[in-house]
Amino acid sequence: MKIIINKKIFLEVLSKVQGITNKRTNMTITENLLITALNDTIEISATDLETYFKGVYPATVEKNGAVLINSKKLFEIIKEFPEENILIRQVENKWIKIGDNKIEYHIVGMEVDNFPTIPAFGETCFYNIDSILFKKMIERTIVITSFSEEKRATVNGILFEFLIKNKKTILRLVSTDGGRLSIADAVYDEILDFPDLKDIIIPKKGLNEVVKFLKNSGSVQIGFQENYCIIKNDNEVIIIRLLEGTFLDYGGIINKENHHIINIDKQKLLMMLKRMSILASDVYNAVIFDIQNDKLIISSTNPTIGESKEEMDIEFTGKHIQVAYNPKFYMDTINLMDDEIVLLYVLDEKDPAFLEETTDKNYLSIIMPMKV
């Protein structure tokens, strides 16, 4: 193999696949990239055995062939390489030379036949979705991560659903960690023809890699076959092995009836929570929402450090409510909202609170109270 490739193009894809190739697995081979040169393109493949990536990019190919090279070291070399176009060629005994006479690296390669096989599929039904919208949906759900080593699909995965409502199709992502739940929707103004898709749970780790490849224009295609999710654009494809298990039946949780609705300035609430979180620790990580007489009072107490309190004027005439929450859950949600005014739904110290925007009703965050 002998190629010349543009540094900017090469570096962009190398930076994105590091999250796949730098994961710990039982196979050292997954720390490597497979680079295949054919005609005027190169194909770059990476996997951690749960997520598979393949992308095709332009290059000057002087000799067809394939090499298997350490992903991290190749990224570091290309990142610091001083030239715009980079010569890469395979020499004797699978060694790989990078550069020319001015600057040259001589890197050990591996046997390409040892690289794991990337799943191949026949005809698959794909659904188009706007790339920016899909990225926003993923970000609003993968923000929920588990702090434990639980292996449950409910915690480690995101539920992918197709729903029919009012002659419209809703593509929905749902994520939870037991203390909160996020729902992100994309609505199609038509009934889409799709197969009976149930219990589709996509690993959060895999979708976290997908975000890196979603572009700021155009659309992507999503399909499912066997136990894999396939996401692709014009020149790249990511294949993710689905999780097995049953997701949380969340339907009964998202009932907002009888809740008080409070309009709150998003930025003011965010800054209050940041200030009240200063005294928090791993043990004392709750803040108290005290809602009464057109005021929201947020307080924090840490017996080893001290206490703090701050209030905000709101419109509220209901029964006095005092409830504890994890402030991080609120801050995570607020940072993903675009509207300046958000809606807070609260009922009492036992039932979940809801956060949503005033205009975009396609994102709902459910936050459970804490026991203090």
Secondary structure, 3 states (H helix, E strand, C coil): CEEEEEHHHHHHHHHHHHHHHCCCCCCHHHHEEEEEEECCEEEEEEECCCEEEEEEEECEEEECEEEEEEHHHHHHHHHHCCCCEEEEEECHHHCEEEECCCCEEEECCECHHHCCCCCCCCCCCEEEEEHHHHHHHHHHHHCCCCCCCCCCHHHHEEEEEEEEECCEEEEEEEEECCCEEEEEEEEECCCCCCCCCCCEEEEHHHHHHHHHHCCCCCEEEEEEECCEEEEECCCEEEEEECCCCCCCCCHHHCCCCCCEEEEEEHHHHHHHHHHHCCCCCCCCCCEEEEEECCEEEEEEEECCCEEEEEEEECCCCCCCEEEEECHHHHHHHHCCCCCCEEEEEECCCCCCEEEEECCCCCEEEEECCECC
